[in-house]
Amino acid sequence: MIMSSPNQTTVKYNASIYPTEDMCMEARAGYLEAFESKTAEYKRTMKTEAFCIPFESFPVIGMTSPVGA
């Protein structure tokens, strides 16, 4: 999942790896729900979006955990 916050002064992009696309979509929904629960003032100053990008990969050692790396 790639998260973008382009109007921030420091970290503008962040990424997490999930073993399945479904896990990524669940994490994305949680991330956006958390953002929507913030105050209106916070949301006026912080814009964000998150994307799940599926791709085939070589096996990632240790990627058995159900949470992002």
N, CA, C and O atoms as a Tinker XYZ file with bonds, in Angstrom:
   276  protein
     1  N      0.860000   -1.163000    0.000000    73     2
     2  CA     0.000000    0.000000    0.000000    64     1     3
     3  C      0.904000    1.223000    0.000000    63     2     4     5
     4  O      1.817000    1.328000    0.820000    81     3
     5  N      0.656000    2.124000   -0.899000    73     3     6
     6  CA     1.384000    3.389000   -0.958000    64     5     7
     7  C      0.462000    4.487000   -0.449000    63     6     8     9
     8  O     -0.649000    4.659000   -0.951000    81     7
     9  N      0.931000    5.232000    0.554000    73     7    10
    10  CA     0.158000    6.325000    1.123000    64     9    11
    11  C      0.811000    7.640000    0.738000    63    10    12    13
    12  O      2.027000    7.794000    0.855000    81    11
    13  N      0.025000    8.565000    0.291000    73    11    14
    14  CA     0.533000    9.853000   -0.164000    64    13    15
    15  C     -0.086000   10.978000    0.652000    63    14    16    17
    16  O     -1.300000   11.025000    0.850000    81    15
    17  N      0.759000   11.874000    1.116000    73    15    18
    18  CA     0.326000   13.091000    1.806000    64    17    19
    19  C      1.153000   14.240000    1.235000    63    18    20    21
    20  O      2.069000   14.728000    1.896000    81    19
    21  N      0.839000   14.675000    0.019000    73    19    22
    22  CA     1.719000   15.587000   -0.724000    64    21    23
    23  C      1.918000   16.965000   -0.119000    63    22    24    25
    24  O      2.889000   17.639000   -0.460000    81    23
    25  N      1.038000   17.408000    0.765000    73    23    26
    26  CA     1.216000   18.760000    1.304000    64    25    27
    27  C      1.963000   18.770000    2.639000    63    26    28    29
    28  O      2.030000   19.808000    3.298000    81    27
    29  N      2.517000   17.645000    3.041000    73    27    30
    30  CA     3.292000   17.598000    4.275000    64    29    31
    31  C      4.694000   18.118000    4.028000    63    30    32    33
    32  O      5.211000   18.026000    2.914000    81    31
    33  N      5.310000   18.665000    5.068000    73    31    34
    34  CA     6.652000   19.232000    4.913000    64    33    35
    35  C      7.744000   18.181000    5.038000    63    34    36    37
    36  O      8.868000   18.412000    4.591000    81    35
    37  N      7.440000   17.030000    5.635000    73    35    38
    38  CA     8.478000   16.014000    5.817000    64    37    39
    39  C      8.134000   14.762000    5.007000    63    38    40    41
    40  O      8.386000   14.727000    3.803000    81    39
    41  N      7.576000   13.758000    5.628000    73    39    42
    42  CA     7.287000   12.496000    4.946000    64    41    43
    43  C      6.048000   12.666000    4.082000    63    42    44    45
    44  O      4.945000   12.861000    4.594000    81    43
    45  N      6.234000   12.591000    2.776000    73    43    46
    46  CA     5.122000   12.763000    1.851000    64    45    47
    47  C      4.591000   11.438000    1.348000    63    46    48    49
    48  O      3.434000   11.349000    0.939000    81    47
    49  N      5.428000   10.394000    1.371000    73    47    50
    50  CA     5.030000    9.084000    0.877000    64    49    51
    51  C      5.494000    8.022000    1.849000    63    50    52    53
    52  O      6.561000    8.138000    2.452000    81    51
    53  N      4.695000    6.998000    1.995000    73    51    54
    54  CA     5.019000    5.883000    2.859000    64    53    55
    55  C      4.453000    4.634000    2.204000    63    54    56    57
    56  O      3.480000    4.720000    1.456000    81    55
    57  N      5.039000    3.486000    2.468000    73    55    58
    58  CA     4.548000    2.256000    1.858000    64    57    59
    59  C      4.626000    1.109000    2.860000    63    58    60    61
    60  O      5.489000    1.085000    3.736000    81    59
    61  N      3.714000    0.171000    2.712000    73    59    62
    62  CA     3.694000   -1.063000    3.492000    64    61    63
    63  C      3.466000   -2.216000    2.533000    63    62    64    65
    64  O      2.798000   -2.057000    1.512000    81    63
    65  N      4.018000   -3.372000    2.857000    73    63    66
    66  CA     3.842000   -4.566000    2.035000    64    65    67
    67  C      2.915000   -5.522000    2.773000    63    66    68    69
    68  O      3.083000   -5.755000    3.970000    81    67
    69  N      1.944000   -6.071000    2.064000    73    67    70
    70  CA     1.003000   -7.029000    2.625000    64    69    71
    71  C      1.046000   -8.308000    1.803000    63    70    72    73
    72  O      1.229000   -8.259000    0.586000    81    71
    73  N      0.878000   -9.463000    2.465000    73    71    74
    74  CA     0.965000  -10.741000    1.750000    64    73    75
    75  C     -0.135000  -10.938000    0.698000    63    74    76    77
    76  O      0.075000  -11.644000   -0.289000    81    75
    77  N     -1.293000  -10.328000    0.900000    73    75    78
    78  CA    -2.383000  -10.496000   -0.061000    64    77    79
    79  C     -3.016000   -9.146000   -0.375000    63    78    80    81
    80  O     -2.910000   -8.194000    0.399000    81    79
    81  N     -3.671000   -9.086000   -1.516000    73    79    82
    82  CA    -4.363000   -7.852000   -1.894000    64    81    83
    83  C     -5.518000   -7.565000   -0.936000    63    82    84    85
    84  O     -5.793000   -6.407000   -0.623000    81    83
    85  N     -6.191000   -8.616000   -0.471000    73    83    86
    86  CA    -7.294000   -8.420000    0.478000    64    85    87
    87  C     -6.811000   -7.766000    1.770000    63    86    88    89
    88  O     -7.468000   -6.873000    2.305000    81    87
    89  N     -5.660000   -8.216000    2.265000    73    87    90
    90  CA    -5.106000   -7.609000    3.486000    64    89    91
    91  C     -4.762000   -6.150000    3.249000    63    90    92    93
    92  O     -4.958000   -5.308000    4.125000    81    91
    93  N     -4.256000   -5.857000    2.076000    73    91    94
    94  CA    -3.930000   -4.475000    1.741000    64    93    95
    95  C     -5.198000   -3.622000    1.701000    63    94    96    97
    96  O     -5.220000   -2.509000    2.227000    81    95
    97  N     -6.243000   -4.142000    1.080000    73    95    98
    98  CA    -7.491000   -3.388000    0.978000    64    97    99
    99  C     -8.092000   -3.133000    2.358000    63    98   100   101
   100  O     -8.648000   -2.062000    2.602000    81    99
   101  N     -7.985000   -4.108000    3.262000    73    99   102
   102  CA    -8.457000   -3.906000    4.638000    64   101   103
   103  C     -7.648000   -2.826000    5.339000    63   102   104   105
   104  O     -8.207000   -1.972000    6.028000    81   103
   105  N     -6.328000   -2.864000    5.163000    73   103   106
   106  CA    -5.466000   -1.852000    5.786000    64   105   107
   107  C     -5.760000   -0.475000    5.206000    63   106   108   109
   108  O     -5.780000    0.515000    5.938000    81   107
   109  N     -5.986000   -0.406000    3.906000    73   107   110
   110  CA    -6.313000    0.864000    3.252000    64   109   111
   111  C     -7.607000    1.439000    3.822000    63   110   112   113
   112  O     -7.689000    2.627000    4.134000    81   111
   113  N     -8.621000    0.573000    3.953000    73   111   114
   114  CA    -9.901000    1.029000    4.506000    64   113   115
   115  C     -9.711000    1.564000    5.921000    63   114   116   117
   116  O    -10.279000    2.597000    6.275000    81   115
   117  N     -8.920000    0.874000    6.727000    73   115   118
   118  CA    -8.657000    1.333000    8.094000    64   117   119
   119  C     -7.919000    2.653000    8.122000    63   118   120   121
   120  O     -8.228000    3.524000    8.935000    81   119
   121  N     -6.943000    2.809000    7.238000    73   119   122
   122  CA    -6.180000    4.060000    7.157000    64   121   123
   123  C     -7.098000    5.225000    6.795000    63   122   124   125
   124  O     -7.036000    6.289000    7.411000    81   123
   125  N     -7.948000    5.018000    5.794000    73   123   126
   126  CA    -8.838000    6.104000    5.362000    64   125   127
   127  C     -9.932000    6.381000    6.391000    63   126   128   129
   128  O    -10.351000    7.528000    6.553000    81   127
   129  N    -10.401000    5.337000    7.093000    73   127   130
   130  CA   -11.377000    5.551000    8.179000    64   129   131
   131  C    -10.750000    6.378000    9.296000    63   130   132   133
   132  O    -11.389000    7.277000    9.843000    81   131
   133  N     -9.500000    6.074000    9.634000    73   131   134
   134  CA    -8.806000    6.839000   10.676000    64   133   135
   135  C     -8.676000    8.300000   10.260000    63   134   136   137
   136  O     -8.858000    9.200000   11.080000    81   135
   137  N     -8.360000    8.537000    8.987000    73   135   138
   138  CA    -8.258000    9.914000    8.491000    64   137   139
   139  C     -9.615000   10.616000    8.590000    63   138   140   141
   140  O     -9.693000   11.761000    9.034000    81   139
   141  N    -10.670000    9.935000    8.180000    73   139   142
   142  CA   -12.006000   10.550000    8.211000    64   141   143
   143  C    -12.475000   10.867000    9.627000    63   142   144   145
   144  O    -13.333000   11.729000    9.812000    81   143
   145  N    -11.923000   10.182000   10.629000    73   143   146
   146  CA   -12.322000   10.442000   12.012000    64   145   147
   147  C    -11.621000   11.673000   12.602000    63   146   148   149
   148  O    -11.958000   12.109000   13.703000    81   147
   149  N    -10.665000   12.222000   11.886000    73   147   150
   150  CA    -9.953000   13.416000   12.359000    64   149   151
   151  C    -10.855000   14.651000   12.271000    63   150   152   153
   152  O    -11.910000   14.623000   11.637000    81   151
   153  N    -10.424000   15.716000   12.909000    73   151   154
   154  CA   -11.200000   16.949000   12.908000    64   153   155
   155  C    -11.216000   17.582000   11.521000    63   154   156   157
   156  O    -10.357000   17.299000   10.686000    81   155
   157  N    -12.189000   18.429000   11.292000    73   155   158
   158  CA   -12.294000   19.129000   10.010000    64   157   159
   159  C    -11.057000   19.992000    9.772000    63   158   160   161
   160  O    -10.585000   20.095000    8.640000    81   159
   161  N    -10.534000   20.606000   10.821000    73   159   162
   162  CA    -9.343000   21.443000   10.682000    64   161   163
   163  C     -8.143000   20.603000   10.219000    63   162   164   165
   164  O     -7.385000   21.016000    9.340000    81   163
   165  N     -7.988000   19.442000   10.813000    73   163   166
   166  CA    -6.898000   18.547000   10.421000    64   165   167
   167  C     -7.039000   18.164000    8.952000    63   166   168   169
   168  O     -6.065000   18.202000    8.200000    81   167
   169  N     -8.239000   17.799000    8.549000    73   167   170
   170  CA    -8.466000   17.362000    7.170000    64   169   171
   171  C     -8.305000   18.502000    6.169000    63   170   172   173
   172  O     -8.004000   18.254000    5.001000    81   171
   173  N     -8.498000   19.738000    6.602000    73   171   174
   174  CA    -8.269000   20.885000    5.704000    64   173   175
   175  C     -6.781000   21.063000    5.411000    63   174   176   177
   176  O     -6.403000   21.485000    4.319000    81   175
   177  N     -5.941000   20.739000    6.392000    73   175   178
   178  CA    -4.507000   20.960000    6.223000    64   177   179
   179  C     -3.756000   19.721000    5.751000    63   178   180   181
   180  O     -2.595000   19.816000    5.351000    81   179
   181  N     -4.394000   18.583000    5.793000    73   179   182
   182  CA    -3.737000   17.331000    5.396000    64   181   183
   183  C     -4.591000   16.613000    4.370000    63   182   184   185
   184  O     -5.725000   16.230000    4.660000    81   183
   185  N     -4.070000   16.434000    3.204000    73   183   186
   186  CA    -4.741000   15.652000    2.168000    64   185   187
   187  C     -4.011000   14.326000    2.067000    63   186   188   189
   188  O     -2.786000   14.283000    2.183000    81   187
   189  N     -4.749000   13.242000    1.850000    73   187   190
   190  CA    -4.094000   11.940000    1.768000    64   189   191
   191  C     -4.866000   11.004000    0.849000    63   190   192   193
   192  O     -6.051000   11.203000    0.581000    81   191
   193  N     -4.182000   10.002000    0.384000    73   191   194
   194  CA    -4.772000    8.933000   -0.416000    64   193   195
   195  C     -3.910000    7.698000   -0.215000    63   194   196   197
   196  O     -2.737000    7.802000    0.144000    81   195
   197  N     -4.488000    6.542000   -0.443000    73   195   198
   198  CA    -3.745000    5.288000   -0.316000    64   197   199
   199  C     -4.136000    4.376000   -1.465000    63   198   200   201
   200  O     -5.295000    4.336000   -1.877000    81   199
   201  N     -3.158000    3.648000   -1.975000    73   199   202
   202  CA    -3.380000    2.761000   -3.116000    64   201   203
   203  C     -2.803000    1.384000   -2.826000    63   202   204   205
   204  O     -1.713000    1.263000   -2.267000    81   203
   205  N     -3.530000    0.365000   -3.205000    73   203   206
   206  CA    -3.009000   -1.002000   -3.169000    64   205   207
   207  C     -2.640000   -1.366000   -4.597000    63   206   208   209
   208  O     -3.464000   -1.285000   -5.508000    81   207
   209  N     -1.407000   -1.763000   -4.777000    73   207   210
   210  CA    -0.914000   -2.079000   -6.110000    64   209   211
   211  C     -0.476000   -3.544000   -6.114000    63   210   212   213
   212  O      0.589000   -3.867000   -5.589000    81   211
   213  N     -1.279000   -4.430000   -6.696000    73   211   214
   214  CA    -0.902000   -5.846000   -6.709000    64   213   215
   215  C      0.213000   -6.111000   -7.725000    63   214   216   217
   216  O      0.239000   -5.515000   -8.802000    81   215
   217  N      1.107000   -6.986000   -7.377000    73   215   218
   218  CA     2.163000   -7.380000   -8.313000    64   217   219
   219  C      2.692000   -8.752000   -7.909000    63   218   220   221
   220  O      2.612000   -9.146000   -6.745000    81   219
   221  N      3.220000   -9.453000   -8.867000    73   219   222
   222  CA     3.860000  -10.737000   -8.610000    64   221   223
   223  C      5.284000  -10.458000   -8.145000    63   222   224   225
   224  O      5.950000   -9.555000   -8.652000    81   223
   225  N      5.739000  -11.241000   -7.178000    73   223   226
   226  CA     7.046000  -10.993000   -6.597000    64   225   227
   227  C      7.729000  -12.315000   -6.281000    63   226   228   229
   228  O      7.094000  -13.367000   -6.220000    81   227
   229  N      9.006000  -12.233000   -6.087000    73   227   230
   230  CA     9.724000  -13.375000   -5.555000    64   229   231
   231  C      9.294000  -13.526000   -4.098000    63   230   232   233
   232  O      8.821000  -12.555000   -3.508000    81   231
   233  N      9.441000  -14.707000   -3.496000    73   231   234
   234  CA     9.075000  -14.873000   -2.081000    64   233   235
   235  C      9.857000  -13.917000   -1.180000    63   234   236   237
   236  O     11.066000  -13.752000   -1.341000    81   235
   237  N      9.173000  -13.300000   -0.248000    73   235   238
   238  CA     9.815000  -12.383000    0.697000    64   237   239
   239  C     10.031000  -13.150000    1.995000    63   238   240   241
   240  O      9.069000  -13.556000    2.647000    81   239
   241  N     11.279000  -13.346000    2.367000    73   239   242
   242  CA    11.612000  -14.097000    3.579000    64   241   243
   243  C     10.978000  -13.417000    4.780000    63   242   244   245
   244  O     11.143000  -12.213000    4.974000    81   243
   245  N     10.264000  -14.174000    5.577000    73   243   246
   246  CA     9.623000  -13.645000    6.778000    64   245   247
   247  C      8.247000  -13.061000    6.546000    63   246   248   249
   248  O      7.640000  -12.553000    7.489000    81   247
   249  N      7.728000  -13.111000    5.327000    73   247   250
   250  CA     6.430000  -12.499000    5.033000    64   249   251
   251  C      5.296000  -13.483000    5.348000    63   250   252   253
   252  O      4.476000  -13.801000    4.486000    81   251
   253  N      5.266000  -13.948000    6.574000    73   251   254
   254  CA     4.174000  -14.813000    6.999000    64   253   255
   255  C      3.239000  -14.071000    7.934000    63   254   256   257
   256  O      2.141000  -14.546000    8.224000    81   255
   257  N      3.661000  -12.924000    8.401000    73   255   258
   258  CA     2.873000  -12.122000    9.324000    64   257   259
   259  C      1.646000  -11.531000    8.594000    63   258   260   261
   260  O      1.745000  -11.153000    7.426000    81   259
   261  N      0.505000  -11.453000    9.278000    73   259   262
   262  CA    -0.687000  -10.899000    8.629000    64   261   263
   263  C     -0.708000   -9.376000    8.574000    63   262   264   265
   264  O     -1.712000   -8.795000    8.161000    81   263
   265  N      0.372000   -8.718000    8.978000    73   263   266
   266  CA     0.410000   -7.254000    8.922000    64   265   267
   267  C      1.501000   -6.801000    7.989000    63   266   268   269
   268  O      2.406000   -7.567000    7.658000    81   267
   269  N      1.418000   -5.548000    7.563000    73   267   270
   270  CA     2.397000   -5.008000    6.619000    64   269   271
   271  C      3.793000   -4.939000    7.210000    63   270   272   273
   272  O      3.972000   -4.874000    8.426000    81   271
   273  N      4.767000   -4.956000    6.332000    73   271   274
   274  CA     6.159000   -4.892000    6.769000    64   273   275
   275  C      6.588000   -3.459000    6.978000    63   274   276
   276  O      7.734000   -3.205000    7.349000    81   275
